[in-house]
Amino acid sequence: MCALQVYPEFVTVTQQMAMMDPVYVLFEQQLASCELWGETLWKELNAQVLQEGIDAYLTKARKLPKAVRALPVRLTICPSIRHRHHHHHHHSCLQADSQPKSGGLV
């Protein structure tokens, strides 16, 4: 007797995992973009570029096959970019504050 006949759920899970490959690829791409965007200082931030980048990932997610979109998985685009961006900005400010100032009182 074949193991697949004994465990039909295994076949279903295997098929669903294979369908998740495009979701994982999209996730890896957007994660790399989020890391890059998160390293941008607030004063250098181009909100239009950020919005267009996020919109591009949302469009790619909408273009995934219907069977993939129907899976019980939620693809969140850059869930913590604001938090990371704030942390990076705060860290940059702390570094700037620790630099000696020229021409001022110490």
C-alpha positions as CSV (number, residue, x, y, z in Angstrom):
1,M,0.0,0.0,0.0
2,C,1.3,3.4,-1.0
3,A,1.9,6.0,1.8
4,L,0.0,8.6,-0.2
5,Q,-3.1,6.4,-0.2
6,V,-2.9,6.1,3.6
7,Y,-2.4,9.9,4.1
8,P,-4.4,11.8,1.4
9,E,-3.9,14.9,3.6
10,F,-0.2,14.8,2.7
11,V,-1.0,15.2,-1.0
12,T,-3.2,18.2,-0.2
13,V,-0.6,19.8,2.0
14,T,2.2,19.1,-0.6
15,Q,0.1,20.7,-3.3
16,Q,-0.7,23.8,-1.2
17,M,3.0,24.2,-0.3
18,A,3.9,24.1,-4.0
19,M,1.3,26.8,-4.7
20,M,3.0,28.9,-2.0
21,D,6.3,29.2,-4.0
22,P,5.2,32.4,-5.8
23,V,4.0,33.9,-2.5
24,Y,7.4,33.2,-0.9
25,V,9.3,34.7,-3.9
26,L,7.1,37.8,-3.7
27,F,7.7,38.0,0.1
28,E,11.5,37.7,-0.3
29,Q,11.4,40.5,-2.9
30,Q,9.3,42.9,-0.8
31,L,11.3,42.1,2.3
32,A,14.5,43.2,0.5
33,S,12.8,46.4,-0.7
34,C,11.5,47.1,2.8
35,E,15.0,46.7,4.2
36,L,16.3,49.2,1.6
37,W,13.4,51.6,2.2
38,G,13.9,51.3,6.0
39,E,17.5,52.5,5.7
40,T,16.4,55.8,4.1
41,L,16.6,58.8,6.4
42,W,13.4,60.8,6.8
43,K,14.9,63.9,5.2
44,E,15.9,61.9,2.1
45,L,12.6,59.9,1.9
46,N,10.7,60.2,-1.4
47,A,7.2,59.3,-0.5
48,Q,6.2,58.9,-4.1
49,V,8.9,56.2,-4.7
50,L,7.9,54.4,-1.5
51,Q,4.2,54.5,-2.5
52,E,4.9,53.3,-6.1
53,G,7.1,50.4,-4.7
54,I,4.3,49.3,-2.3
55,D,1.7,49.6,-5.0
56,A,3.9,47.5,-7.3
57,Y,4.0,44.7,-4.7
58,L,0.2,44.9,-4.2
59,T,-0.3,44.6,-7.9
60,K,2.0,41.6,-8.1
61,A,0.0,40.0,-5.2
62,R,-3.3,40.6,-7.0
63,K,-1.9,39.0,-10.2
64,L,-1.1,35.7,-8.4
65,P,-3.2,32.9,-9.6
66,K,-6.7,32.7,-8.1
67,A,-5.9,29.3,-6.4
68,V,-2.9,30.9,-4.7
69,R,-4.9,33.9,-3.6
70,A,-7.5,31.6,-2.1
71,L,-5.1,29.9,0.2
72,P,-5.5,30.8,3.9
73,V,-2.3,33.0,3.9
74,R,-2.1,36.7,4.3
75,L,0.6,38.6,2.5
76,T,1.4,41.7,4.4
77,I,3.5,44.3,2.5
78,C,6.1,45.9,4.7
79,P,4.4,45.4,8.1
80,S,7.0,47.1,10.2
81,I,8.7,49.5,7.8
82,R,7.5,52.5,9.9
83,H,8.9,50.9,13.1
84,R,12.3,50.0,11.4
85,H,12.4,53.4,9.8
86,H,11.8,55.2,13.1
87,H,14.4,53.0,14.8
88,H,17.0,53.7,12.1
89,H,16.3,57.5,12.2
90,H,16.5,57.5,16.0
91,H,19.8,55.6,15.9
92,S,21.2,58.1,13.3
93,C,20.2,61.0,15.5
94,L,21.9,59.5,18.5
95,Q,25.1,59.0,16.4
96,A,24.9,62.6,15.2
97,D,24.4,63.9,18.7
98,S,27.5,62.0,19.9
99,Q,29.7,63.7,17.3
100,P,31.7,66.6,18.6
101,K,30.3,70.0,17.4
102,S,32.8,72.5,16.0
103,G,32.6,76.2,16.9
104,G,30.2,75.7,19.8
105,L,30.3,75.4,23.6
106,V,31.1,72.0,24.9
